[in-house]
Amino acid sequence: MKLRKVTAASAAVLALALAATACGSDNDKDSGSSPSGGSKKITIGIKFDQPGIGQKTPQGYAGFDVDVATYVAKKLGYSANQIQWKESKSADRETMLQRGDVDFIAASYSITPEREKSVDFAGPYLLAHQDVLVRADDNSIKSPSDLNSKKLCSVTGSTSAQNVKDKLAPKANLQQYPTYSACLTGLQNGAIDALTTDDSILAGYAAQSQFKGKFKLGGFKMTNENYGIGVKKGSDLKAKINTALEDMVSDGSWKAAVEKNFGPANYKNEPAPKIGDVKS
Amino acid sequence: MRRLPGRRTWASLHAEAREIVFDFLEGYDLLGAFWTTVQLTLLAAAGSLVWGTLLAAMRVGPVPLMRGFGTAYVNIVRNIPLTVIILFTSLGLNQTLSISLGADDFKTINFRLAVLGLTAYTSAFVCEALRAGINTVPVGQAEAARAIGLSFTQVLRLVVLPQAFRSAVGPLTNVLIALTKNTTVAAAIGVAEAATLMKTMVEKEAQLIPIASIFALGFVILTLPTGLILGWVGKKVAVKR
């Protein structure tokens, strides 16, 4: 009797596991479909964890990069439900493009000479600047040099963190965490005075409903970050994406996307950059 | 056979090849980062050897309260992911409770917090390795030692622990190697060790595979000799029974 119960239970578990793996393999098939293959799907790499830029939410994907990528995909002949979104973390971006895991990447991807050695960039489609986010009632940081006496936070290994150490404020007390949200905890309770990275990313955090009115941008424009769309080296997608980006600016969708995603944070965006105009 | 170029040409050829293959290493303090890794390892190893021995003593001791504490500590701490412990030292102890361990800049604070977190975590494993070592000492020896009038601490110090350590060298080596690799978790709170530098380099140079291979090699260079040397030591000091 006991044995039969066990058998029944294990059969149930097995059935569940099979059902689960069946679902899993379906998903695998979707994401595994080769880019630009016959299945008429396009795979796009974005950030999943940056509010305002690229974020995975229960309602779907949202952010400026998502809007740009959707527009570009539409111009390339793919409707919104033919897009397969894939998370591309900063460190994985070049490898994902080289292996062909994604067709293109729009993930706050700054165009730099080092990266151009391994991938090609379409765009730029946004000119961002390194900036600081401070508490709304903190007026002690008026220029970047004020940061030298402050507690600063950024993401481990990020370009922003290196800039602070190398030139912007070498004497600043720099804390590095794996995510921006970890920095925000300290910023909120006063253990940290400023969070630094691209103003577009900061604006996205400041615009989140739970932080509304608590933080403000410094507005320092410390560096130029030219966000481009990464494609595989030598890909013919580059020219097509460039045309799509030009259309996006000229028909007004670009401006609408900027206002929709960064609007609430008092973020003053730069005018749309010209294609191929990389500001150093 | 091709004629070998002169010594000078070899040197310049070599420099050229170096530049092509390793130009992404230019301007990074690789040795400094690994030195921080070594420091983290050694300090946490020393700390966890002391705290782990005390925990083991508690777990085999006669006082129920201490036995309970030792058991609870080991079972709780070794089942919490190290990343959570390390992040807690920074976000919880430092940022929320403003414990700074006597330092005033994040660089020093984070280093000390990382040593604290690694020590707290590794001690649980040291304790269990040592307890296994203690179990290899025949009960008769401890009973005999009690019979001639030694106290609990004396039994432990003079009879049981010396033999326990000698048979625990193998398991303790495993713990030490794991600790060496675990120090990379300190990157989560921004300690400037090898994994942090690797992240920085990958972000800037956009060459994941060559950079990751170099760091993997660095860790093998650190851990391989540890294993070989301590393996030899373990054989040398093993208690022959």
Interface residues (C-beta under 8 A of the other chain):
Chain A: S90 A91 D92 R93 E94 T95 T112 E114 R115 K117 S118 V119 K151 T156 G157 S158 T159 A161 Q162 N173 L174 Q175 Q176 Y177 P178 A182 T185 G186 N189 A191 I192
Chain B: L87 S90 L91 N94 Q95 T96 S98 D105 F106 K107 N110 A187 A188 I189 G190 T196 L197 M198 K199 T200 M201 V202 E203 K204 E205 A206 Q207 L208 I209
